[in-house]
């Protein structure tokens, strides 16, 4: 009876893994599509930053200047701080998604490798060489795609992180300049 229970549990696990293969492979395809879109947006932003240095930063500084013109007194500190925090959150949000892709890519790739390998081993046991070959190709492709998507996300995130740090530092400096100007202190 103990052997029958173990065989039953194995069959359940095999069925669950068989059901997961499609969502995993679909997830890999969606991840690749998202990375292609991300690469396009990254290339466009890099081009804009090279062509018009400080353009995006100038927009944020304009918002700071507008708040400075509209507000006076002690509340200016709070308004500038709130705007700086909002800008920082807006700048970091895309990096959060990229970091998720860095972690999800290898996990999907590994799942996309192991599930077809189980089917490949079953095909080998049954003497079905075409099934073995097809499942092994799928397994290795899933590994490569998951890792490639992860590496792409990591490289884009690293470059964008440098941009975000520089932009937030420049915005903080500009806000400090506005506050000192308001208080009549030399900047």
N, C-alpha and C positions, 0 to 999 in steps of 0.2 A: 504494500500500500504506500509506503514511503517513496518508493521509486516512481510509482504512478503520479504522486503529488508533484514530485520534482519535474517529471516530464510535462505535466500539465502547466506548471509555472513557466517552464522553458517555452512552451508553445504560446503562452500569453505574451511573454516578453518578445518573442519573435514576431508575433502579430502586431504588437505596439510599435516595434521598430519598423516593421513594414509600412505601417500607417504614417509614420513620421518621415519617411523618405521624401515624399512629395512636398510637404511644407518646408523641409530643409533645403531641397534643391530649388524650390521657388524663392525661398529666402535668400539664397546665394545669388540668384538672378536679379532679384530686387536690390540687393546690396551692390552688385556690379553696376546696375543702372543708376543708383544713387551716387556711386563714386564717379561715374562719368559726368553726371550733372555737377557734382562738387568740383571736379577738375575743370570743367568749363567755367564755372563761377570763379574759381580760384585764378584761372588764367586771365579772365576779364578784369578781376580786381587788381592783379599784378600789373597788367597792362595799364590800367587807369592810374595806379600809384606811380608807375614809372613815367607815364605821359604827363600827368598833372599831380605832382607831389603835393600832399597836404589838402587835396580837394575834400575828402570826406571829413578830415579834421576841421577844415574851414567851416563846414556846415554845422558841426557841433559847437565850434567857437562862436558862430553867429547866434546860436540859441543862447549861449551863455551871455553874450553881449545884449541880447534882447531882454533877458531876465534882469541884467544889470541896469538897463535903462528903465525898466518897468518898476523895479523894486528899489527901496532905499532903506537905510538903517540896518538894525540888527537882523531883520528877517531875510536880508540878502544872503547871509551865511547859510541859512537853512535851505533857501531856494536853490542856491548854487550846489550845495551838497546833494540835494535830492536829484537835481539834473545830472550831476556827475555819476551818482549811483545808477540812475536809469540808463545812461549812456554805457556805463561799464557792463551792466547786465545785458544790454543789447549787443555789445561787442563780443561777450563771452559765450552767448547762447549757441552760435554755430559750432564753437569748439566743443561744447558738451556733446553735440550730436556726433562729431567726428571721433571723439574719444569712445563713444559707444560703438561705433563701427570698428575701431581698433580692437575692441574686445570681442565683438560678436563675430567678426570675420573668421578668426581661427576656430571658434567654437562651432560655427556652421560648417566650416571646412572639415573639421574632425568628424562631426556627425555624418556629413555627406561622404566621408571616407569609410567609416566603420560600418554603416548600414549596408551599402552595396557590397562590402567585403564579406559580410555574413551571407549574402545571397550568392556571391561568387564561390565561397567555400561549399555552399550547398550544391551549386552547380557542379563543382569539382567532384563532390562525393557521388553525385548522380551520373557522372561521366558526360555532362553537358558542357562541352568546351566553348561553344558560342556564348552561353550564359555566363560562364566564367570570364571570358574576354570582355564582354560588354560591361559587366559589373565592375571589373577591375579598372577599365577605362574611366567609367563614371567616378569611381572612388578616387583615382589620382587627379582627375580634373577638378573634383570638389576641393581637394586639398590645395591645389595650385590657385584656384579662384579665391578661396577664402583667405589665403595668405596674401595674395596680390591686392585684394581689396583692403585688407588690414594695413599693409605697408603703405599703400596709397593714402589711406586716411591718416596714418601717423605722420607722413611727410607733409601733407597739407596742414594738419593741425600744428605741427612744429613751426612752419612758416607763419601761419596766421597768429600763433601765440606771440611771436615777436612783434607783429604788427599791432596786436591788441595792447601789448605792454607799452609800446612806444606811443600809441594814440592816447591811452589813459594817462600816461605820464604827462604828455603835452597838454591834455585837457586840464589836469590838476594844476599844472603850472599856469595856464591861462586864467583859471578861476582864482588862483592866489594873486595873480597880477591885478585882476579886476577888484578883488577885495582890498588890496593895498592902495590902489588908485582911489577907491571910494573913501578910504580912511585918510587919504592925504599923505600916505607913507611913500617913500621912494621905493621903486620896484627893482 
